[in-house]
Amino acid sequence: MNSFRALIAEQRGDDDVVRELSTLEPDALPDGEVTVRVAFSSVNYKDALATTAKGQVARISPLVPGIDLAGEVVDSSAPGISEGQQVLAHGYEIGVARHGGYAEYARVPADWVVPLPDGLDARQAMALGTAGYTAALSVHLLEERGLAPDQGPVLVTGATGGVGSVAVGILAERGYEVVGSTGKESEHDYLRGLGASDVVSREEATAESERPLEKERWAGAVDPVGGPALAYILRTLRYGGAAAVSGLTGGIAVKATVLPFVLRGVAVIGVDSVATPIELRRAVWERLGGDLRPRGLEDMIVEVPLEGVEEVLDRILTGGVRGRTVVRIGG
């Protein structure tokens, strides 16, 4: 392996992070049994936080960001993982406490590696990426609890974002009546194209209320927003409904009472995509190549080269990114 290109984020003072394309030597890679020639990564909200001074995400400096990656194994000392195999990896410490996917090579522990599932190539896998996996895990957990298409509509908050877009596409493809929530009126047609039967405004889905319970509307919800959106969901879930909660872009405080839980039997399912046990992670990825593959996957994708990722990192923090942005790293 020769020197290789990487995007580096380096903290220089309390209020300054410098991002720049650099050339790294192989010995810059962390320890691990599997070395991957990276073909694609993606852009996630967490990636942007990892490259900002106040993001409170990056745990080392300098850091190669990119919390997910997909490509070809070029070296492996792990049983069952061979050179030439197509794989992906995300979560755990990748792009946070060890160098991640915004580089032509990455090295990871063997028990973080997911074989690329049948039905997906590396580009499509990163079009899903961490956000798509989170959406799929949300649906997987809701269905494990008993959610089914004949039970009623499912609300997806933050529906034009990475998790939301994929969740809309997965649920629609599985036959659910999906309602997306967004603050972007111009994106209603986009959501309907992914399979949403209706769209509600962000204002409606985050409105405060003095009433602890409102009219029962949703059989379930996928919520990557949190804050007031989750409070609204709890007040409006149908009896026995559940919300799969994976995000906090709307804030960490939730104004709610116990009444939805004790009078309607609703549930909140926490969805963590970082430390998911590898067996479950691999199983959900297998489903993403099959029955959880979202409708309209290609319509969600915007592709940029490694040189173009910085501009996207800036825009995602202000809600200026729709769908999924894949980062082309190698050929």
C-alpha positions as CSV (number, residue, x, y, z in Angstrom):
1,M,0.0,0.0,0.0
2,N,1.3,3.4,-1.0
3,S,0.4,6.9,0.5
4,F,-3.2,7.8,0.0
5,R,-5.6,10.8,0.0
6,A,-7.8,11.6,3.0
7,L,-9.8,14.5,4.3
8,I,-8.4,15.5,7.7
9,A,-10.2,17.5,10.4
10,E,-7.9,19.0,13.0
11,Q,-8.8,20.9,16.1
12,R,-6.7,24.1,16.4
13,G,-7.8,25.9,19.5
14,D,-11.2,25.8,21.2
15,D,-13.1,27.4,18.4
16,D,-11.3,26.3,15.3
17,V,-11.3,23.1,13.3
18,V,-9.3,23.0,10.0
19,R,-10.4,20.6,7.3
20,E,-8.1,19.8,4.4
21,L,-7.3,17.2,1.9
22,S,-4.0,15.6,2.8
23,T,-1.8,12.6,1.9
24,L,-1.3,10.0,4.6
25,E,1.1,7.1,4.9
26,P,-0.1,3.5,5.6
27,D,1.2,3.7,9.2
28,A,-1.4,6.4,9.9
29,L,-4.1,3.8,9.8
30,P,-5.2,2.4,13.2
31,D,-4.9,-1.2,14.3
32,G,-7.3,-3.8,13.0
33,E,-7.5,-7.1,11.2
34,V,-9.1,-5.8,8.0
35,T,-7.8,-3.2,5.6
36,V,-10.3,-1.8,3.0
37,R,-9.8,0.1,-0.2
38,V,-12.7,2.5,0.2
39,A,-14.9,3.0,-2.8
40,F,-17.7,5.1,-1.2
41,S,-18.6,6.8,2.0
42,S,-21.6,9.0,2.8
43,V,-22.5,12.3,4.6
44,N,-24.3,12.1,7.9
45,Y,-25.2,14.7,10.4
46,K,-22.7,13.2,12.8
47,D,-20.0,13.6,10.2
48,A,-20.6,17.3,10.2
49,L,-20.6,17.5,14.0
50,A,-17.2,15.6,14.0
51,T,-15.7,18.4,11.9
52,T,-16.9,21.4,13.9
53,A,-15.3,22.9,17.0
54,K,-18.5,22.6,19.2
55,G,-19.8,19.3,17.7
56,Q,-18.7,17.3,20.8
57,V,-18.3,14.2,18.6
58,A,-14.7,13.9,17.5
59,R,-12.6,12.1,20.2
60,I,-9.2,12.4,18.4
61,S,-7.4,15.1,16.5
62,P,-6.4,15.0,13.7
63,L,-9.3,12.8,12.5
64,V,-10.4,11.3,9.2
65,P,-14.2,11.8,9.4
66,G,-16.7,9.5,7.8
67,I,-18.7,7.2,10.0
68,D,-19.4,4.7,7.3
69,L,-17.5,3.1,4.4
70,A,-17.8,0.4,1.7
71,G,-15.2,-1.1,-0.5
72,E,-12.9,-4.0,-1.2
73,V,-10.8,-5.9,1.4
74,V,-7.1,-5.6,0.4
75,D,-5.6,-7.3,3.5
76,S,-7.1,-9.5,6.2
77,S,-5.8,-11.6,9.0
78,A,-9.4,-12.6,10.1
79,P,-10.9,-16.0,9.4
80,G,-13.9,-15.7,7.1
81,I,-12.9,-12.3,5.6
82,S,-10.8,-12.6,2.5
83,E,-8.9,-10.3,0.2
84,G,-11.1,-9.2,-2.7
85,Q,-14.3,-9.4,-0.6
86,Q,-16.8,-6.5,-0.8
87,V,-17.6,-5.2,2.7
88,L,-19.0,-2.3,4.6
89,A,-18.5,-0.9,8.1
90,H,-20.1,1.8,10.1
91,G,-20.7,2.9,13.7
92,Y,-18.6,1.8,16.7
93,E,-15.6,4.2,16.8
94,I,-15.3,4.8,13.0
95,G,-15.0,8.5,12.1
96,V,-15.1,9.5,15.7
97,A,-12.3,7.9,17.7
98,R,-10.4,6.3,14.8
99,H,-10.0,7.3,11.2
100,G,-13.1,6.8,9.1
101,G,-14.4,6.6,5.5
102,Y,-13.2,9.9,4.0
103,A,-9.9,8.3,2.9
104,E,-8.8,5.9,0.1
105,Y,-8.0,3.2,2.7
106,A,-9.4,2.3,6.1
107,R,-8.6,-0.3,8.7
108,V,-11.1,-1.8,11.1
109,P,-11.5,-4.7,13.6
110,A,-12.9,-7.8,12.0
111,D,-15.9,-7.9,14.2
112,W,-17.1,-4.5,12.9
113,V,-17.2,-5.8,9.3
114,V,-20.4,-6.5,7.4
115,P,-20.2,-8.5,4.1
116,L,-21.8,-6.5,1.3
117,P,-25.3,-8.0,1.0
118,D,-26.6,-9.5,-2.2
119,G,-28.7,-6.9,-4.0
120,L,-26.5,-3.9,-3.2
121,D,-23.3,-2.6,-4.6
122,A,-20.9,-0.4,-2.7
123,R,-22.5,2.8,-4.0
124,Q,-26.0,1.7,-3.1
125,A,-24.8,0.5,0.3
126,M,-23.5,4.0,1.1
127,A,-26.6,5.6,-0.4
128,L,-28.2,3.8,2.5
129,G,-25.2,4.1,4.9
130,T,-25.6,4.8,8.6
131,A,-28.8,6.8,8.0
132,G,-30.4,4.0,5.9
133,Y,-29.3,1.4,8.4
134,T,-30.9,3.5,11.2
135,A,-34.1,3.7,9.3
136,A,-34.1,0.0,8.6
137,L,-33.4,-0.9,12.2
138,S,-36.2,1.4,13.3
139,V,-38.7,-0.5,11.0
140,H,-37.2,-3.9,12.1
141,L,-37.7,-3.1,15.7
142,L,-41.2,-1.7,15.2
143,E,-42.3,-4.8,13.3
144,E,-40.7,-7.0,16.0
145,R,-43.1,-5.3,18.4
146,G,-46.0,-6.1,16.1
147,L,-46.5,-3.2,13.7
148,A,-48.1,-4.2,10.5
149,P,-49.5,-2.4,7.5
150,D,-53.2,-3.0,8.3
151,Q,-52.9,-1.2,11.7
152,G,-53.0,2.3,10.3
153,P,-50.7,5.1,9.2
154,V,-47.1,5.5,10.2
155,L,-45.6,9.0,10.8
156,V,-42.0,9.7,9.7
157,T,-40.6,13.0,11.1
158,G,-37.7,14.8,9.5
159,A,-38.8,13.0,6.3
160,T,-36.5,14.7,3.8
161,G,-33.4,13.9,5.8
162,G,-31.3,10.8,5.5
163,V,-33.1,8.6,8.0
164,G,-36.5,10.0,7.2
165,S,-36.2,9.6,3.4
166,V,-35.1,6.0,3.7
167,A,-37.8,5.2,6.3
168,V,-40.5,6.6,4.0
169,G,-39.2,4.4,1.1
170,I,-38.9,1.3,3.2
171,L,-42.4,1.6,4.8
172,A,-44.0,2.5,1.4
173,E,-42.4,-0.5,-0.2
174,R,-43.7,-2.8,2.6
175,G,-47.2,-1.6,2.0
176,Y,-47.7,0.9,4.9
177,E,-49.6,4.1,4.7
178,V,-46.8,6.5,5.3
179,V,-47.2,10.2,6.3
180,G,-44.1,12.3,6.2
181,S,-43.4,15.4,8.2
182,T,-41.2,18.2,6.9
183,G,-40.8,22.0,7.2
184,K,-40.0,22.2,3.5
185,E,-43.1,22.8,1.5
186,S,-41.2,22.5,-1.8
187,E,-40.3,18.9,-1.0
188,H,-43.8,17.5,-0.8
189,D,-43.6,16.0,-4.3
190,Y,-40.3,14.4,-3.5
191,L,-41.8,12.6,-0.5
192,R,-44.8,11.5,-2.4
193,G,-42.4,10.2,-5.0
194,L,-40.8,8.0,-2.3
195,G,-44.2,6.6,-1.4
196,A,-45.7,9.0,1.2
197,S,-49.5,9.1,1.0
198,D,-49.6,12.4,2.7
199,V,-47.4,15.1,4.2
200,V,-47.9,17.2,7.3
201,S,-46.0,20.3,8.2
202,R,-43.2,20.5,10.7
203,E,-45.3,23.1,12.6
204,E,-48.1,20.6,13.0
205,A,-45.8,17.8,14.1
206,T,-43.9,19.9,16.6
207,A,-46.8,22.0,18.0
208,E,-47.0,22.3,21.7
209,S,-50.2,21.4,23.5
210,E,-51.5,21.6,27.1
211,R,-53.5,18.4,26.5
212,P,-51.6,15.3,27.5
213,L,-53.5,13.2,25.0
214,E,-55.0,14.1,21.6
215,K,-56.9,12.2,18.9
216,E,-55.4,8.9,18.1
217,R,-53.7,9.1,14.7
218,W,-50.6,7.0,14.2
219,A,-50.1,3.2,14.5
220,G,-46.4,3.9,14.7
221,A,-43.7,6.4,14.1
222,V,-40.1,6.7,13.0
223,D,-38.6,9.7,14.7
224,P,-35.1,10.9,14.0
225,V,-35.9,14.4,15.3
226,G,-36.8,14.1,19.0
227,G,-37.8,17.1,21.1
228,P,-41.2,18.6,20.4
229,A,-41.8,16.1,17.6
230,L,-41.6,13.1,20.0
231,A,-43.9,14.9,22.5
232,Y,-46.4,15.3,19.6
233,I,-46.1,11.7,18.6
234,L,-46.7,10.4,22.2
235,R,-49.9,12.5,22.4
236,T,-51.2,11.1,19.1
237,L,-50.2,7.5,18.9
238,R,-53.0,5.0,18.7
239,Y,-53.6,2.5,21.5
240,G,-50.6,0.1,21.6
241,G,-48.6,2.1,19.1
242,A,-44.9,2.7,19.3
243,A,-42.3,5.2,18.2
244,A,-38.8,4.3,17.1
245,V,-36.6,7.2,18.2
246,S,-33.1,7.7,16.8
247,G,-32.3,11.4,16.8
248,L,-32.1,14.7,18.6
249,T,-31.9,17.4,16.0
250,G,-35.1,18.8,17.5
251,G,-33.6,18.9,21.0
252,I,-33.1,16.5,23.9
253,A,-35.9,17.8,26.1
254,V,-39.3,16.1,25.7
255,K,-42.4,17.7,27.3
256,A,-44.7,14.8,28.0
257,T,-46.7,13.0,30.7
258,V,-47.0,9.3,31.6
259,L,-50.6,9.3,30.3
260,P,-49.9,7.9,26.8
261,F,-48.0,5.0,28.4
262,V,-50.6,4.1,31.1
263,L,-53.8,4.9,29.3
264,R,-52.9,3.9,25.7
265,G,-50.1,1.4,26.3
266,V,-47.7,3.1,23.9
267,A,-44.0,2.5,23.8
268,V,-40.8,4.3,22.9
269,I,-38.1,2.1,21.2
270,G,-34.6,3.6,21.4
271,V,-32.7,3.0,18.2
272,D,-28.9,3.1,18.5
273,S,-27.0,2.5,15.3
274,V,-23.5,3.0,16.8
275,A,-23.0,0.0,19.1
276,T,-25.6,-2.5,17.6
277,P,-24.3,-6.0,18.2
278,I,-22.7,-7.2,15.0
279,E,-25.1,-10.2,14.5
280,L,-28.1,-7.8,14.5
281,R,-26.2,-5.3,12.3
282,R,-25.4,-8.0,9.7
283,A,-29.0,-9.3,9.8
284,V,-30.5,-5.9,9.2
285,W,-28.1,-5.3,6.3
286,E,-29.2,-8.5,4.7
287,R,-32.8,-7.3,4.9
288,L,-31.7,-3.9,3.3
289,G,-30.5,-5.9,0.3
290,G,-33.9,-7.7,0.2
291,D,-37.3,-7.0,1.9
292,L,-36.2,-3.7,3.5
293,R,-34.8,-2.2,0.3
294,P,-36.5,1.2,0.1
295,R,-38.6,2.4,-2.8
296,G,-36.9,5.2,-4.8
297,L,-33.4,4.5,-3.6
298,E,-31.8,6.0,-6.7
299,D,-34.0,9.1,-6.4
300,M,-32.5,9.8,-3.0
301,I,-28.9,9.9,-4.1
302,V,-26.6,12.8,-4.7
303,E,-23.0,11.9,-5.4
304,V,-20.0,14.1,-4.7
305,P,-16.3,13.4,-5.0
306,L,-14.1,13.6,-1.9
307,E,-13.1,17.1,-2.9
308,G,-16.7,18.2,-2.7
309,V,-17.7,16.8,0.7
310,E,-16.8,19.9,2.8
311,E,-19.6,22.0,1.2
312,V,-22.1,19.2,2.0
313,L,-20.9,19.0,5.6
314,D,-21.6,22.7,6.0
315,R,-25.1,22.4,4.5
316,I,-26.3,19.4,6.4
317,L,-26.0,21.3,9.7
318,T,-28.5,23.9,8.5
319,G,-31.0,21.3,7.1
320,G,-29.9,22.1,3.6
321,V,-29.4,18.5,2.4
322,R,-32.2,16.3,1.0
323,G,-32.0,12.5,0.9
324,R,-28.6,10.8,0.9
325,T,-25.3,12.2,-0.3
326,V,-22.7,9.5,-1.2
327,V,-19.0,10.4,-1.3
328,R,-17.0,8.8,-4.2
329,I,-13.6,8.0,-2.7
330,G,-12.0,5.5,-5.1
331,G,-12.6,4.1,-8.5
